[in-house]
Amino acid sequence: MTTDDLLELLRRHLPEIRASLTAAQFSGFQDGVLRLRAAGDDTRAVRGALREVRLALLPLPREMELRRKLDQFRSGGAPSAVLPDTDRLAELIRLLESVDWPALDPVSAEIARAVQQRLLTAPARGPERLTGAAAEDPAGAGLIRLSDPERGDRYPDFQFDPDTGEPRPVVQRINRMLLSDQDPWGAADWWLGGNTWLRDAPAALVGRVPDARLTEAAAALMGEGGW
């Protein structure tokens, strides 16, 4: 799939994207698209803008057809496949700028709550079970922290070695790649949702497949070889 294919996909699914993102997330998506225009014919800058768009779209529910298609997009191809058609990009920006998008309608709020509730059902621990550097600065330790309105801060269990209780280095490394301190829900969704590269949820594969394989899957999503 080329960048132009991606732009067409985004244009057709724009209302669905807006319905599934908070106002702040949608604003980040808009910023990424505008950065894509500013990148011009600089392929490196274009790839950086595409990664910014990808980050903004990480919170989309994985069960959405659009999200599955986005997971298959790679921006590491030839420049002819990476550089966007200016007219197609201009049309997407026109739509973004011309529509008075609601801040957050009831459908958006319901979708966001459903995604968060799904992620909060995964086994997790509270801050009282953290030790050492992780207890002092969980975000600095590269841990995903999810806020539960009833139980407070929750830290998904897949992040910790079951024998020692210490954070798993591969999880810490990948969490930083996924910018979990900025978007913990998106990072948690990557770990706990199905993955087309790994054919399973990454969290279920920690300790079962080489760490490098998990890191490669995350890099394909976020790095130079992916978005």
Helices and strands as residue ranges (DSSP letters): H 3-12, H 14-20, H 23-39, H 43-57, H 65-71, H 79-82, H 86-98, H 106-120, E 124-125, G 127-129, H 132-136, E 146-148, E 152-156, G 157-159, H 169-177, H 184-192, H 202-205, H 211-222
